[in-house]
Amino acid sequence: MIRHHLNDALLMGYSAGQLPEAFNLIVATHISMCDECRARLESFDAVGGALLETAVTDTGEVAMAEDSLAQVMARIRQAPPEPRKVQRPEPCLFPAPLRKYVGGDAEAGRWRAVGGGVRQAILPTARDASARLLYIPAGMAVPDHGHRGTELTLVLQGAFSDAVDRFGPGDIEIATEDLEHTPVAEPGMDCICLAVTDAPLRFNGMVPRLLQPFLKI
């Protein structure tokens, strides 16, 4: 059961197309897993659509040709039928939005070791925010850190805990500048997350600070 959800600001920003690319990716991935957030997003989309319909424009109405519908239907009838392929979906770790973005499942990621058994795969996004996949072995911790901006972390496999709460599959943690934490992967199953940030993290330890420029975190 998903217990940690997106807030209204993120959902409205996604609906309005105002989020950075990396944030759009994590929001799309979460709502593909979460019925509650998907329903809330649909309500924001409906409000936005209603506002567009009632907006007054200077262009006025444009008359359509009387046979417009007939032309459209004729084109549909003339289009060759597409062959139907019935395929059984293969079990995947990544939800569809993330899988399409990465170009495959977990094995398609360009994983690089960052120390302590932790691995990351940086995803190509616009420079206004960064996105990465994190692989944290069961029982291992991410170095203690704070935030210079916003960090969103979505759990795809396993679970982690910190000073805030426990986060399992589908849960998303929203960390801002007032939070310092040490996420620890729970024993039993390695934890895989999608994390996005709009500013570099603020590590408290000397070694992580020295490695930060090379790890691009």
C-alpha positions in Angstrom: 0.0 0.0 0.0 1.3 3.4 -1.0 1.4 5.7 2.0 3.5 8.7 0.9 2.1 10.7 -2.0 2.8 13.7 -4.2 1.6 17.1 -2.9 -0.9 19.4 -4.7 1.8 21.8 -5.8 3.7 19.1 -7.8 0.5 17.6 -9.3 -0.7 21.1 -10.4 2.8 21.9 -11.8 2.8 18.7 -13.8 -0.8 19.3 -15.1 0.2 22.8 -16.2 3.5 21.7 -17.8 5.6 23.9 -15.4 7.9 21.3 -13.9 11.5 20.5 -14.9 12.0 17.5 -17.1 13.4 15.4 -14.3 10.4 16.2 -12.0 8.0 15.4 -14.8 9.6 11.9 -15.1 9.3 11.1 -11.4 5.7 12.4 -11.2 4.7 10.4 -14.3 6.3 7.3 -12.8 4.6 7.7 -9.4 1.1 8.3 -10.8 1.5 5.2 -13.0 1.8 3.3 -9.6 -0.6 5.3 -7.5 -4.4 5.4 -8.0 -4.9 8.2 -5.5 -2.5 10.6 -7.1 -3.7 9.7 -10.6 -7.3 10.6 -9.6 -6.1 13.9 -8.1 -4.2 14.7 -11.2 -7.3 14.0 -13.3 -9.2 16.5 -11.2 -6.5 19.2 -11.8 -6.5 18.4 -15.5 -10.3 18.8 -15.6 -10.1 22.2 -13.9 -7.4 23.3 -16.3 -9.5 22.2 -19.3 -12.6 24.0 -18.0 -10.6 27.2 -17.6 -9.3 26.9 -21.2 -12.9 26.5 -22.5 -14.1 29.6 -20.7 -11.1 31.7 -21.6 -11.8 34.7 -23.8 -9.5 34.9 -26.8 -9.1 37.6 -29.5 -9.3 35.1 -32.3 -13.0 34.3 -32.0 -14.6 31.2 -33.5 -13.4 29.7 -36.7 -16.1 28.3 -39.0 -15.5 24.7 -40.2 -16.4 23.4 -43.7 -19.8 21.7 -43.8 -18.2 18.4 -45.0 -15.4 18.4 -42.4 -16.8 15.4 -40.6 -17.4 13.5 -43.8 -13.7 14.1 -44.8 -12.4 12.8 -41.5 -14.5 9.7 -41.6 -13.4 9.0 -45.2 -9.8 9.2 -44.2 -10.4 6.8 -41.3 -12.1 4.3 -43.6 -9.2 4.5 -46.2 -6.5 3.9 -43.6 -5.1 0.4 -43.7 -5.9 -1.7 -40.6 -3.1 -2.1 -38.2 -2.0 -5.6 -37.4 -2.9 -6.7 -33.9 -0.1 -8.3 -31.9 -1.0 -10.1 -28.8 1.9 -10.3 -26.4 2.1 -11.3 -22.9 3.7 -8.5 -20.8 7.0 -9.5 -19.3 7.4 -8.8 -15.6 9.3 -5.5 -15.2 10.7 -3.6 -12.3 10.4 -0.1 -13.9 6.9 1.3 -14.5 6.1 2.1 -18.1 7.0 5.9 -18.1 10.4 5.2 -16.6 11.0 2.1 -18.8 10.3 4.1 -21.9 12.6 6.9 -20.7 15.5 4.5 -19.8 15.0 2.4 -22.9 14.4 -0.8 -21.0 14.3 -2.2 -17.5 16.9 -2.1 -14.8 19.5 -3.8 -16.8 19.4 -1.0 -19.4 20.7 1.6 -16.9 24.3 2.7 -17.0 25.1 1.8 -13.4 28.3 3.1 -11.8 29.6 2.3 -8.4 29.7 5.2 -5.9 31.1 3.4 -2.8 29.8 1.0 -0.2 28.1 -1.2 -2.7 25.8 1.7 -3.7 25.4 2.3 -7.5 23.8 5.0 -9.5 22.7 5.6 -13.1 22.4 9.2 -14.1 19.6 9.8 -16.6 19.8 12.4 -19.3 17.6 15.4 -18.6 17.6 19.2 -19.0 20.0 21.0 -16.7 17.4 22.7 -14.5 17.1 19.4 -12.5 18.9 16.0 -12.4 17.5 12.5 -12.3 19.3 9.3 -11.2 18.5 5.7 -10.4 20.0 4.5 -7.0 20.8 1.0 -6.1 21.3 0.6 -2.3 22.2 -2.9 -1.0 20.0 -4.1 1.8 21.1 -2.7 5.2 23.4 -0.1 3.6 23.0 3.7 4.2 23.2 6.7 2.0 25.6 9.3 3.6 24.0 11.8 5.9 23.0 14.9 3.9 20.8 18.0 3.7 19.4 19.8 0.7 19.9 23.1 -1.1 16.6 22.7 -2.9 14.1 19.9 -3.4 14.8 16.2 -3.7 12.1 13.7 -4.6 12.8 10.0 -4.1 10.5 7.3 -5.4 11.0 3.7 -4.2 10.8 1.1 -7.0 12.0 -2.0 -5.1 12.7 -2.7 -1.4 12.3 0.0 1.2 14.3 2.6 3.1 13.8 4.4 6.4 15.1 7.7 7.7 14.2 10.2 10.5 10.9 10.9 8.7 9.3 7.5 8.1 9.6 4.2 6.2 9.2 4.4 2.4 8.2 1.2 0.4 7.4 0.5 -3.2 5.5 3.4 -4.8 6.1 5.8 -1.9 7.7 9.1 -2.6 9.6 11.2 -0.2 9.7 15.0 -0.6 12.8 16.4 1.0 13.4 20.2 1.2 16.0 22.5 2.7 14.8 21.9 6.2 15.5 18.2 6.2 18.7 16.4 7.0 18.5 12.6 6.9 20.4 9.3 6.5 18.3 6.9 4.4 19.0 3.3 5.2 17.9 0.4 3.0 15.9 -2.2 5.0 17.4 -5.7 5.4 16.1 -8.5 3.1 15.9 -6.8 -0.3 18.1 -4.3 -2.1 16.5 -0.9 -2.5 16.2 0.7 -6.0 14.9 4.3 -6.2 14.4 7.0 -8.7 15.7 10.3 -7.3 15.5 13.8 -8.7 17.0 17.1 -7.4 16.9 20.7 -8.5 20.1 21.6 -6.5 23.2 19.8 -5.3 22.9 17.9 -2.0 24.6 19.1 1.1 26.7 16.3 2.5 27.9 16.5 6.1 30.9 14.0 5.8 34.2 15.1 4.4 34.6 12.1 2.0 31.2 12.5 0.3 31.9 16.2 -0.1 35.2 15.5 -1.8 33.5 13.0 -4.2 30.5 15.1 -4.9 31.8 16.8 -8.0 32.7 13.5 -9.6 29.4 11.8 -8.7 27.4 14.8 -9.8 25.0 14.6 -6.9 
